[in-house]
Amino acid sequence: MLEQLDLLNLMVLDIETVPQYATHDELPQHMQKLWDAKTQHQRKEVSSAEFYERAGIWAEFGKIVCISVGVFTKDIPTGFRVKSFAGHDERELLVKFALMLKDRSRNLVLCAHNGKEFDFPYICRRMLIHGIKLPEQLEIAGKKPWEINHIDTMELWKFGDYKSYTSLSLLTAIFDIPTPKDDIDGSQVGDVYWKDDQLERICTYCQKDVVATAQLLRRFRGQDLIGDDNITIVE
């Protein structure tokens, strides 16, 4: 199946999310109670306020600050172009992202690592919260499983095994996919955003994950990696 996939009709994406507020104290009172109820089984010995640094994981309490996308091009050898939608105004970046998808084929295939569990549903939930009509490529209601054009590289690696999570970092390591050493990881994105005010660093981190996912997909297809000279970051 993967060998028959048209890479020119595929878009790789990754999102970066942060808590909606800088601290738990800034969270409205009624939302603090809902946060307590939502996370009571996850935080164990940690207080609700301390656990709030992880709020970006939940679409009800987090927000998207960057969506990076990448598409394969007809360049020989294969090229790859990456662009980011980022900003402090989540609604604005989601509208731009939705308009971009509207201009693409309705049969466009979306690909992400752990996308079916995180990226795709998170984007949809935040769009609904902001009153944004879901792009057809993200609308799955009423569709049969084989009608949903979503590819998840983590799901591909599972081969039907539902017991474990395999990180993108681990897969790039075992497939010998070179990745630059990052100065941040996913657990630090919230602090980089709220404390350091460095959205650009988050965008760079997000773009690297998009490239890594694209490279992993090519490895899964038994193809050569995309050369560094054929990767273009669109400002």
N, C-alpha and C positions, 0 to 999 in steps of 0.2 A: 504493500500500500504506500509506504513512504517513498519508494522509488518512483511511483507514478504521480506523486505530489508536484504540482506546478509551483515552484518557488516564487515565480513572478506574480502569483496570485495569493501571496502569503505575507502577513505582517506580524513581526515579532514585537511584543510589547512588555513593559515592566512598569510598575508603579512604586512610588515611595510615599509613605503615609506617616503622619504625626498626630499626636493628641490635638484635639480642637483648641485646647487652652494650654498655656504655658505651665500651669500648676493645677493641682487638685482644688486648691482654695478658690481659684477663679471659676471653676465649674459651678453653674447655677445650683442652688440648694436642692431643687427637686431632682436635678440630674445627678447630684452626688448620691442621693438615695438609690436612684436607679442603677448607678455605677456599682454601689455596694452590693445590690441584689444580683447584678449581672455577673460579678466576679467573685462571689463569696466562695465558690468551690475551687477557683484557680489560685487565689492568692495565699491560701494556707496560713502560714505564720506572719506573712507580710501585711502591714496595715493597708487600708484602702487608699490612703493618700500616697504611700510609697509605691503601690502597685500602679498608680495612675500613669507613670512614665511609659507603660506598655499600652496605653489606651489607643494608640494609633492602629493596633491590630484589628479593632472592632469598628466597623463602618458607622455604628450608632454614636461612637464617641471620638472617632478620629476624622481626619480629612486628608485628601490627596494634595500633595504639593508638587508632584512631578509625574508625568506620564511620558516615557520615552518610547518611541516606535522605530522600527527598522524595516526596510524593504530591500529585497534583492533586486539588482539591476542587470541589464543585458551585457554589461561590460565583460570583456574577455581578457583574463579569467574573471570569474564571477565577482561583481561588485556588491557593496552593501552601503546603504545610506541611512543615517540615523538622525532623528529629529526629536526635540523635547517640547512638551507643553508644560510650562511650569509657572508658578506664581503664588502670591499670598491669597489671591482671590480664587478660591476653588471653583466657584460657579463659572467664572470667566474661562478658566483653563479647560473645564469640562465641555463648555459650549464650543470652544475652538476644536477640541478633540472630536466632538460629535459631528461638527460640520466637515471636518476632514474625512471622516468615515462615510458621510453622506455622498461625498464626491467619488468614493471608491465603489468597486463592484459589490453588489448585494451578496455575492457568493465569495467574497474575500474570506480567506482562512486566517483566523487569529491564533497566534501561538505564544505561549508564555510558560515559564517554569513554575509549577504549582498554580497555574492560571485558573484551573477549574475550581480550586478550593479557595483561592484568594483574589487574584487580580480581577478576573471577569466579574464575579459577584460583587466585589467591593465597588468597582466602577459603576455597576448598575444601581446599587443601593444609593450611592451618593448622587447619581443623576436623578433618581426618583425623589430624593429629599429636596433637591434644588428645582424640581419641576421641569426637568429636561427630558424631552422625548428620547427614548432609547433608540440608538441607531439599529438598523435591521440586523447588522452583524452580531449585535449583543442580545437581541431579543430571542429568548429561547422558549417562552410560554407557548404551549400548544404544538411545539415541534417534536418530531420523533428524534431519538438519539442520533440516528444517522443523518439527520437534516441539520444538525448543529455543527457548523464549521469551526470548531475550536480544537486546537491541538495543545496538549500539555506534555512537555518533555519529561516531567517527573512521572506522569502516568505511563508514558511509553516505556520508561525504565522499569516500572513495576512488573510489567508482563502479567498483570492480573493479581499480583501480590498486594494486599491492602494493609499489610502490617507495619510498614515503616515509611518514614519520610527520608528522602535523600536530597541533600542540599545541592545547589548548583555548583558551589565551590568544590564539593567532593567529586562530582561528576567531571568537572573540567580537569581536576587533578588526575583522575584515573584514565581519562581519555587523552591526557597530555596536551591539553588545550592551553596555550600560554595566556595568562591574564596578568595585567599590571598589578603590582602590590598597591592595594587601596589604603588610603589614610583613614577610612572609616568603614564600619560594617553596619548591617541593618539595625542592630541594637542601639547604635549611636545617632541615628538619623534625627530623632526627636530633639536631642541636645544640640546637634549641629544647627537645627532649624531655630529652636526657641532661645537657646543661650548664646550661640555664636552668630546667628543671623547670616548663615552662609549657604544660601539656596543653590549657588553655583556648584559647590562641592557635592551637594545631593544630586544635582543633575548629572554631573560627571559620573558619579557612582551608579546611577540608574542606567546611563548609556552603556557603561561597561557590562552591566548585566544583560542588556539587550544583545550586545555583540557576542557575549559568552553563550547565550541561549541559541543564537543563530549558528554559532560554530558547533555547538553540541548537536543540533539538528542535522548538520552536514555530516558529522561523525556517525550519527545513527543511520544515515543514508549511505555510508561507506564512501563519502566524498572527501576531497582535500579541503583543508581549511581555507578561509578567505584570507588573502594576503593583507598585511597591514596597509599597504599602499592602495588597496582597493576598498578601504573603509573610509567613508566620508561622513563627517559630522556637520549637519546643516545648522547653521546658527539661526 
